Amino acid sequence: IGASSRVDRPARVGRAVPDGDRRIKLAGETWSARLAAGATSTVGPGEEVRVIAIHGATAIVAPAPTSDVQ
């Protein structure tokens, strides 16, 4: 229940904002997001990511494994 129920779910990147943070669509809602520390690739608008943690109102994401992309 709550934000923790969003962890380990796929999401889609919406738009990048100037400071490098992103907006993602997660379970029908728009969330602020940032890449997890150590992420080795970047993600752009329309790409799929996996939520690995929620910190406050920010989703921490990593690029989705290729098996998650439909």
C-alpha positions in Angstrom: 0.0 0.0 0.0 1.2 3.5 -0.7 4.4 4.5 -2.4 6.2 1.3 -1.5 3.8 -0.6 -3.7 5.3 1.2 -6.7 8.8 -0.4 -6.2 9.9 -2.9 -8.8 7.2 -1.8 -11.2 7.8 -0.7 -14.8 7.3 3.0 -15.7 7.7 5.1 -18.8 9.9 8.2 -19.0 7.9 11.3 -19.9 10.1 14.4 -20.2 13.5 15.5 -18.9 13.7 18.7 -17.0 16.7 21.1 -17.1 18.5 19.8 -13.9 18.5 16.2 -15.2 15.6 14.9 -13.1 12.9 13.3 -15.1 9.1 12.8 -15.0 7.8 9.3 -15.4 4.4 7.8 -15.8 3.9 5.2 -13.0 0.6 3.4 -12.5 -1.2 6.1 -14.3 0.4 8.9 -12.2 3.2 11.4 -13.0 6.1 11.1 -10.7 9.4 12.9 -10.3 12.3 10.5 -10.9 16.0 10.3 -11.0 18.4 7.6 -12.1 19.8 5.3 -9.5 23.4 5.9 -8.5 25.7 3.7 -10.6 23.3 3.5 -13.6 25.5 3.0 -16.6 23.1 4.3 -19.3 20.8 7.2 -19.7 17.1 7.1 -20.5 15.1 9.4 -22.6 11.5 10.3 -23.2 9.4 7.2 -24.1 11.9 4.7 -22.8 10.9 2.2 -20.1 12.5 2.1 -16.7 12.1 0.0 -13.5 11.4 1.7 -10.2 13.9 0.4 -7.6 13.1 2.7 -4.7 10.9 5.6 -3.6 12.5 8.5 -1.7 9.8 10.9 -0.6 7.9 11.9 -3.7 10.8 10.8 -6.1 11.0 7.5 -7.8 14.6 6.1 -8.1 14.8 4.3 -11.5 17.1 2.2 -13.5 16.9 1.3 -17.2 14.5 -1.6 -17.7 15.9 -5.0 -18.6 15.2 -5.7 -22.2 12.7 -8.4 -21.2 10.5 -5.7 -19.6 10.1 -3.7 -22.8 7.0 -4.6 -24.9 
